[in-house]
Structure formats: C-alpha cells, structure tokens
Amino acid sequence: MSKWGVNVGRGFGIGLGLMCSILLGNAALVGVAASRPVTFGTFLVGLATTLGLILVGLIAYWVYGLAGASYRLDRNALIIHWGTSQQIIPTGAIERVFTGDDIKGEVHFYGGRWPGHWVGYGELEDGGPTLFYATRPLRDQIFVATPGLVYALSPARREAFLDSLQQRVQMGPTQTIEQSTRRPPILDWPIWRDSLGLVLLAVGALAFVSLLAIVSYRFPSLPALIPLHFGPSGAPDRLGPRTELFRVPLIGMLTLILNGSLGAVLYRRSRLASYLLWGATVLVQVLVWTATLGILSRI
C-alpha cells in the first residue's frame, strides 16, 4: 500500500496562529474586566471568553488532524487518515474521479476552513454529500465519488496521485472491503441523537446562563448589603454583601455539571436514570430562579 503525503504546513501554522490570537484576546478581555466593577459587561466578557475557549478546543482538534494527515492507496482501498478519523473507500465502489475545475454548481461547506485547511461536511450541487479532507483551495482538490458520498482530497503530488488512483481502479480489487468510517467512540455515543436528553441539558444550561446575565445586569444598582433570607413574616432576617447573590446561580451551575456528567456516565446502562438526573437539574434551575428573583423583587 502506497502512502501519499499532504502539505499541512500552511494550515498548521495558521491554525496555531488562530489559537494564540483567541487566547491572547481572552486574556486581554479578562484583564480589563478584572480591573472594573462587576456589570453586565462582565457577564458578556465571561461568555465571550468561554466561547473563545470552546473555539480554541475545536481548532486544536482540527490542527491535530492535520498533524497525522495522509492518504493510503492500493488495489483494494483508498484510506484517508486524518487525526483520530479514518475513511475506508473500496476502489470497487469508486464511480468517478474529478477535480475542482470540473465543478460547475454551488458548493456548500460546513466545518473548519482557513487557508491550508478544508475539513468538514459539504454538499456539491452536481455531486451530492461530500466529506472534505483537504488543505488546498477547491479548484486544486480531487473528488472521489462513491454511491451516496463524495470525498474531497488534496495530496501533495496531485497528478501522480490521480494517475495511481485511476490505474488501481482500472485494475480492479483483489478482495472485497466494506466502505466505512472509523472515528473516536465518543462521537458515536447515542446521546448525540437523543432529542429529549439534549433538550433537558440545553434547558438547564440556558437557564443558568440567563440567570447569571440577570444578576450581572442588576448588580451595579444593588445596595452594598442586601437581604438574603426572609422570616415567616416576610421581613428580612439575614443581610449580606451583594456579591453573595452570585452564590445562588452557582448552585445551579454545580448541579448542571454534576448531574450532567453523572447522567452521561449512566446513559448506556439506564437512560431513565439519566433523564431523571437531567430533569432534576432543570427543577433545581427553576428553584434557583425562584429564589433569586424573590430576593431581587424585595430590594
């Protein structure tokens, strides 16, 4: 089986640059927010920083894919190695091979795209669903079409790869190989296709973020001491600094993390147990909301 390399230098360097830029931007935002009083802007900085870290993690995954990118080819199969993923394409299933210059219709792409990196899912108007594992612009890519799915590649030695691929397709396979995808098991967890579970988790997360936004918005107008508990008569019987109000959403966050994680661990053994844990998380968010709004309404 012959191995065909991929020019990954440009995509790798730009990917690292993007990660560093986002991290530096996050550090600058946190520095500015830490030097100022807590306001709704502080919440926005925290939200932007969190999203930035998620984006850095995603880019890091794509960059890692570039580090181990290659194509392997023999009479029986074309194998795409890309990070932790592997696409196995039987040569007997290849219906046609064409280049980016042959594409006439629109191309829709969803995934990681920057100079030197085209990795993700897309749709060719005249080709159908497409998986992109390439580092060159669209016009320089090679497209391998099979029934129901097209693969976009960009070997470093494009013309030599095309000749070798066409020769092996013409020679025909010596054994039958199944067209398949190998990727990290976590990506195949059934939880990603469980609408109820995802909705429960999303509601819990959205409730926490929304309450934190409300508390941050009201915080500058609160007095230094606020009532934190009320007696049977409705009169406050415990006062505390206004910063303690953030402890209430914190309870919701900890519940979300603990129940969300435990539910994910138990999911394969008992979906009902996971649903109960995630449902309890939503209930806790309702109680936290009620407690927080009750305090704010009496100030």
MARLUM-233670 format. One record per residue (C-alpha): residue number from 1; x, y, z. Coordinates in Angstrom, 1 decimal. Layout:
N
num:NUM&u:X&v:Y&w:Z;
...
This chain:
299
num:1&u:0.0&v:0.0&w:0.0;
num:2&u:1.5&v:3.3&w:-1.1;
num:3&u:1.3&v:6.4&w:1.2;
num:4&u:0.6&v:9.9&w:-0.1;
num:5&u:1.5&v:12.9&w:1.9;
num:6&u:-0.4&v:16.1&w:2.4;
num:7&u:1.0&v:19.7&w:2.5;
num:8&u:0.0&v:20.7&w:6.0;
num:9&u:2.5&v:23.4&w:6.9;
num:10&u:0.3&v:26.4&w:6.0;
num:11&u:-2.9&v:25.1&w:7.6;
num:12&u:-1.0&v:24.0&w:10.7;
num:13&u:0.7&v:27.4&w:11.1;
num:14&u:-2.4&v:29.4&w:10.6;
num:15&u:-4.4&v:27.1&w:12.9;
num:16&u:-1.8&v:27.7&w:15.7;
num:17&u:-1.9&v:31.4&w:15.0;
num:18&u:-5.7&v:31.5&w:15.3;
num:19&u:-5.5&v:29.6&w:18.7;
num:20&u:-2.9&v:32.0&w:20.0;
num:21&u:-4.8&v:35.1&w:18.9;
num:22&u:-8.0&v:33.9&w:20.6;
num:23&u:-6.2&v:33.1&w:23.8;
num:24&u:-4.4&v:36.5&w:23.8;
num:25&u:-7.8&v:38.2&w:23.1;
num:26&u:-9.4&v:36.2&w:26.0;
num:27&u:-6.5&v:37.2&w:28.4;
num:28&u:-6.9&v:40.9&w:27.4;
num:29&u:-10.7&v:40.8&w:28.0;
num:30&u:-10.3&v:39.1&w:31.4;
num:31&u:-7.7&v:41.7&w:32.4;
num:32&u:-9.9&v:44.6&w:31.5;
num:33&u:-13.0&v:43.0&w:33.2;
num:34&u:-11.0&v:42.2&w:36.4;
num:35&u:-9.9&v:45.8&w:36.8;
num:36&u:-13.5&v:47.1&w:36.7;
num:37&u:-16.6&v:46.7&w:38.9;
num:38&u:-19.0&v:43.9&w:38.1;
num:39&u:-21.6&v:44.9&w:35.4;
num:40&u:-23.5&v:43.3&w:32.6;
num:41&u:-20.3&v:43.8&w:30.6;
num:42&u:-18.5&v:41.4&w:32.9;
num:43&u:-21.0&v:38.8&w:32.1;
num:44&u:-20.5&v:39.4&w:28.3;
num:45&u:-16.8&v:39.1&w:28.8;
num:46&u:-17.2&v:35.8&w:30.6;
num:47&u:-19.5&v:34.5&w:27.9;
num:48&u:-17.1&v:35.6&w:25.1;
num:49&u:-14.2&v:34.0&w:27.0;
num:50&u:-16.0&v:30.7&w:27.4;
num:51&u:-17.0&v:30.6&w:23.7;
num:52&u:-13.4&v:31.5&w:22.8;
num:53&u:-12.0&v:28.6&w:24.8;
num:54&u:-14.5&v:26.2&w:23.1;
num:55&u:-13.4&v:27.5&w:19.7;
num:56&u:-9.8&v:27.1&w:20.7;
num:57&u:-10.5&v:23.5&w:21.6;
num:58&u:-12.2&v:22.9&w:18.2;
num:59&u:-9.4&v:24.4&w:16.3;
num:60&u:-6.9&v:22.4&w:18.3;
num:61&u:-8.8&v:19.2&w:17.3;
num:62&u:-8.6&v:20.2&w:13.6;
num:63&u:-4.9&v:21.1&w:13.9;
num:64&u:-4.2&v:17.7&w:15.5;
num:65&u:-6.0&v:16.2&w:12.5;
num:66&u:-3.5&v:17.9&w:10.2;
num:67&u:-0.6&v:16.5&w:12.1;
num:68&u:-1.4&v:13.0&w:11.1;
num:69&u:-3.0&v:13.6&w:7.7;
num:70&u:-2.2&v:11.2&w:4.8;
num:71&u:-3.8&v:9.0&w:2.2;
num:72&u:-3.0&v:5.3&w:1.6;
num:73&u:-3.8&v:3.5&w:-1.6;
num:74&u:-3.7&v:0.0&w:-3.1;
num:75&u:-5.9&v:-2.0&w:-5.5;
num:76&u:-8.5&v:-2.7&w:-2.8;
num:77&u:-9.0&v:0.6&w:-1.0;
num:78&u:-8.2&v:4.3&w:-0.6;
num:79&u:-7.8&v:5.1&w:3.1;
num:80&u:-7.9&v:8.6&w:4.4;
num:81&u:-6.0&v:9.1&w:7.7;
num:82&u:-6.9&v:12.4&w:9.4;
num:83&u:-6.1&v:12.7&w:13.1;
num:84&u:-8.3&v:10.2&w:15.0;
num:85&u:-10.6&v:9.6&w:12.0;
num:86&u:-10.2&v:7.1&w:9.1;
num:87&u:-12.3&v:6.8&w:6.0;
num:88&u:-12.0&v:3.5&w:4.1;
num:89&u:-13.1&v:3.7&w:0.5;
num:90&u:-13.1&v:0.5&w:-1.5;
num:91&u:-11.7&v:1.0&w:-5.0;
num:92&u:-14.6&v:-1.1&w:-6.4;
num:93&u:-17.1&v:1.5&w:-5.0;
num:94&u:-15.5&v:4.4&w:-6.8;
num:95&u:-17.8&v:5.6&w:-9.6;
num:96&u:-15.8&v:8.5&w:-10.9;
num:97&u:-12.9&v:10.8&w:-10.1;
num:98&u:-12.9&v:14.5&w:-10.9;
num:99&u:-11.1&v:17.7&w:-9.9;
num:100&u:-12.3&v:21.1&w:-8.6;
num:101&u:-12.0&v:22.5&w:-12.1;
num:102&u:-14.9&v:20.2&w:-13.1;
num:103&u:-17.3&v:21.6&w:-10.5;
num:104&u:-20.0&v:23.8&w:-12.1;
num:105&u:-22.6&v:24.2&w:-9.4;
num:106&u:-22.5&v:25.7&w:-5.9;
num:107&u:-20.6&v:24.2&w:-3.1;
num:108&u:-22.0&v:24.3&w:0.5;
num:109&u:-19.4&v:23.7&w:3.2;
num:110&u:-19.7&v:23.3&w:7.0;
num:111&u:-16.6&v:22.8&w:9.1;
num:112&u:-13.1&v:24.2&w:9.6;
num:113&u:-12.0&v:26.4&w:6.8;
num:114&u:-9.0&v:28.7&w:6.6;
num:115&u:-6.0&v:28.9&w:4.2;
num:116&u:-4.4&v:25.5&w:4.2;
num:117&u:-7.4&v:23.7&w:5.8;
num:118&u:-10.7&v:22.4&w:4.3;
num:119&u:-12.1&v:19.8&w:6.7;
num:120&u:-15.8&v:19.2&w:7.3;
num:121&u:-19.0&v:18.2&w:5.6;
num:122&u:-20.5&v:19.8&w:2.5;
num:123&u:-22.8&v:19.4&w:-0.5;
num:124&u:-21.9&v:19.6&w:-4.1;
num:125&u:-24.7&v:20.8&w:-6.3;
num:126&u:-23.7&v:18.3&w:-9.0;
num:127&u:-22.2&v:15.7&w:-6.7;
num:128&u:-24.1&v:15.3&w:-3.5;
num:129&u:-23.0&v:15.0&w:0.1;
num:130&u:-19.3&v:15.4&w:0.4;
num:131&u:-16.6&v:14.9&w:3.2;
num:132&u:-13.7&v:17.3&w:2.9;
num:133&u:-10.2&v:16.2&w:3.9;
num:134&u:-8.1&v:18.7&w:2.1;
num:135&u:-5.6&v:21.5&w:2.5;
num:136&u:-5.7&v:23.2&w:-0.9;
num:137&u:-8.3&v:25.5&w:-2.5;
num:138&u:-11.4&v:24.0&w:-4.0;
num:139&u:-10.1&v:24.1&w:-7.6;
num:140&u:-7.0&v:22.1&w:-6.6;
num:141&u:-8.8&v:19.3&w:-4.8;
num:142&u:-9.5&v:15.8&w:-6.1;
num:143&u:-13.0&v:14.4&w:-5.7;
num:144&u:-13.7&v:10.7&w:-5.4;
num:145&u:-17.3&v:9.8&w:-5.9;
num:146&u:-19.0&v:6.7&w:-4.5;
num:147&u:-22.7&v:5.8&w:-4.3;
num:148&u:-24.2&v:8.4&w:-1.9;
num:149&u:-21.0&v:10.1&w:-0.8;
num:150&u:-18.1&v:12.1&w:-2.3;
num:151&u:-14.6&v:12.6&w:-0.7;
num:152&u:-12.5&v:15.7&w:-1.3;
num:153&u:-8.7&v:15.2&w:-1.1;
num:154&u:-5.6&v:17.2&w:-1.8;
num:155&u:-2.4&v:15.0&w:-2.0;
num:156&u:0.9&v:16.9&w:-2.2;
num:157&u:1.7&v:15.2&w:-5.6;
num:158&u:-1.7&v:15.7&w:-7.2;
num:159&u:-1.1&v:14.4&w:-10.7;
num:160&u:0.9&v:11.4&w:-9.6;
num:161&u:-1.9&v:10.5&w:-7.2;
num:162&u:-4.5&v:10.8&w:-9.9;
num:163&u:-2.6&v:8.5&w:-12.2;
num:164&u:-2.1&v:6.0&w:-9.4;
num:165&u:-5.7&v:6.1&w:-8.3;
num:166&u:-7.0&v:5.6&w:-11.9;
num:167&u:-4.7&v:2.7&w:-12.5;
num:168&u:-5.8&v:0.9&w:-9.4;
num:169&u:-9.5&v:1.5&w:-10.2;
num:170&u:-9.0&v:0.1&w:-13.7;
num:171&u:-7.0&v:-3.0&w:-12.4;
num:172&u:-10.0&v:-3.8&w:-10.0;
num:173&u:-9.8&v:-5.1&w:-6.4;
num:174&u:-8.5&v:-8.4&w:-5.3;
num:175&u:-10.8&v:-8.6&w:-2.3;
num:176&u:-14.0&v:-7.1&w:-1.0;
num:177&u:-13.7&v:-4.3&w:1.5;
num:178&u:-16.5&v:-2.5&w:3.2;
num:179&u:-16.8&v:1.2&w:2.9;
num:180&u:-16.7&v:2.5&w:6.4;
num:181&u:-15.7&v:5.3&w:8.8;
num:182&u:-13.6&v:4.9&w:11.9;
num:183&u:-13.6&v:7.8&w:14.5;
num:184&u:-13.4&v:8.3&w:18.2;
num:185&u:-16.1&v:6.3&w:20.0;
num:186&u:-17.3&v:9.4&w:21.8;
num:187&u:-18.6&v:10.8&w:18.5;
num:188&u:-20.8&v:7.7&w:18.1;
num:189&u:-22.4&v:7.9&w:21.5;
num:190&u:-26.2&v:7.5&w:21.1;
num:191&u:-26.7&v:10.5&w:23.4;
num:192&u:-25.9&v:12.9&w:20.4;
num:193&u:-29.1&v:11.6&w:18.7;
num:194&u:-31.3&v:11.7&w:21.8;
num:195&u:-33.5&v:14.7&w:21.4;
num:196&u:-35.0&v:14.5&w:24.9;
num:197&u:-31.7&v:14.3&w:26.6;
num:198&u:-30.2&v:17.1&w:24.6;
num:199&u:-33.2&v:19.3&w:25.3;
num:200&u:-33.0&v:18.8&w:29.1;
num:201&u:-29.3&v:19.6&w:29.1;
num:202&u:-29.8&v:22.6&w:26.9;
num:203&u:-32.6&v:24.0&w:29.1;
num:204&u:-30.5&v:23.6&w:32.2;
num:205&u:-27.5&v:25.4&w:30.6;
num:206&u:-29.7&v:28.2&w:29.2;
num:207&u:-31.4&v:28.7&w:32.5;
num:208&u:-28.1&v:29.1&w:34.3;
num:209&u:-26.6&v:31.5&w:31.7;
num:210&u:-29.8&v:33.6&w:31.6;
num:211&u:-30.0&v:33.9&w:35.4;
num:212&u:-26.3&v:34.9&w:35.6;
num:213&u:-27.0&v:37.6&w:33.0;
num:214&u:-29.9&v:39.0&w:35.0;
num:215&u:-27.8&v:39.1&w:38.3;
num:216&u:-24.9&v:40.8&w:36.5;
num:217&u:-27.3&v:43.3&w:35.0;
num:218&u:-28.9&v:44.2&w:38.3;
num:219&u:-25.6&v:44.0&w:40.4;
num:220&u:-24.4&v:47.7&w:39.9;
num:221&u:-27.8&v:49.1&w:41.2;
num:222&u:-27.9&v:46.9&w:44.3;
num:223&u:-27.0&v:48.3&w:47.7;
num:224&u:-23.9&v:47.1&w:49.5;
num:225&u:-25.9&v:44.9&w:51.8;
num:226&u:-28.9&v:43.0&w:50.6;
num:227&u:-31.5&v:40.7&w:52.3;
num:228&u:-30.6&v:37.1&w:51.7;
num:229&u:-33.3&v:35.4&w:53.8;
num:230&u:-36.7&v:36.3&w:55.0;
num:231&u:-38.6&v:35.2&w:58.1;
num:232&u:-42.2&v:33.9&w:58.3;
num:233&u:-43.5&v:37.4&w:58.5;
num:234&u:-41.7&v:38.3&w:55.3;
num:235&u:-39.2&v:40.6&w:57.0;
num:236&u:-35.5&v:40.1&w:56.2;
num:237&u:-33.7&v:38.2&w:59.0;
num:238&u:-30.3&v:37.9&w:57.3;
num:239&u:-28.3&v:40.5&w:55.4;
num:240&u:-25.1&v:40.0&w:53.5;
num:241&u:-22.9&v:41.6&w:50.9;
num:242&u:-24.4&v:41.8&w:47.4;
num:243&u:-21.7&v:39.5&w:46.0;
num:244&u:-23.4&v:36.6&w:47.8;
num:245&u:-26.2&v:36.8&w:45.3;
num:246&u:-23.9&v:35.1&w:42.8;
num:247&u:-23.9&v:32.0&w:45.1;
num:248&u:-27.4&v:31.2&w:44.0;
num:249&u:-26.7&v:30.8&w:40.3;
num:250&u:-23.5&v:29.0&w:41.3;
num:251&u:-25.7&v:26.2&w:42.9;
num:252&u:-27.4&v:25.8&w:39.5;
num:253&u:-24.1&v:25.6&w:37.7;
num:254&u:-22.7&v:23.0&w:40.1;
num:255&u:-25.9&v:20.9&w:39.7;
num:256&u:-25.7&v:21.2&w:35.9;
num:257&u:-22.1&v:20.0&w:35.9;
num:258&u:-22.5&v:17.1&w:38.4;
num:259&u:-25.9&v:15.8&w:37.2;
num:260&u:-24.9&v:16.3&w:33.5;
num:261&u:-21.7&v:14.4&w:33.9;
num:262&u:-23.2&v:11.6&w:36.0;
num:263&u:-26.1&v:11.3&w:33.6;
num:264&u:-23.7&v:10.9&w:30.7;
num:265&u:-21.8&v:8.1&w:32.6;
num:266&u:-25.0&v:6.3&w:33.4;
num:267&u:-26.6&v:6.8&w:29.9;
num:268&u:-25.6&v:3.4&w:28.4;
num:269&u:-26.8&v:1.5&w:31.5;
num:270&u:-30.0&v:3.3&w:32.2;
num:271&u:-31.4&v:6.1&w:30.1;
num:272&u:-34.2&v:6.6&w:32.6;
num:273&u:-31.7&v:7.3&w:35.4;
num:274&u:-30.0&v:9.9&w:33.1;
num:275&u:-33.4&v:11.5&w:32.3;
num:276&u:-34.2&v:11.7&w:36.0;
num:277&u:-30.8&v:13.4&w:36.7;
num:278&u:-31.1&v:15.9&w:33.9;
num:279&u:-34.8&v:16.5&w:34.8;
num:280&u:-33.7&v:17.2&w:38.4;
num:281&u:-31.2&v:19.7&w:37.0;
num:282&u:-34.0&v:21.6&w:35.3;
num:283&u:-36.0&v:21.5&w:38.5;
num:284&u:-33.1&v:22.9&w:40.5;
num:285&u:-32.7&v:25.7&w:37.9;
num:286&u:-36.4&v:26.6&w:38.5;
num:287&u:-35.9&v:26.7&w:42.3;
num:288&u:-32.7&v:28.8&w:41.8;
num:289&u:-34.6&v:31.2&w:39.6;
num:290&u:-37.4&v:31.5&w:42.1;
num:291&u:-35.0&v:32.2&w:45.0;
num:292&u:-33.0&v:34.8&w:43.0;
num:293&u:-36.0&v:36.7&w:41.6;
num:294&u:-37.6&v:36.6&w:45.1;
num:295&u:-34.6&v:38.3&w:46.6;
num:296&u:-34.3&v:40.9&w:43.7;
num:297&u:-38.0&v:41.7&w:43.9;
num:298&u:-37.7&v:42.8&w:47.5;
num:299&u:-34.7&v:45.1&w:47.2;
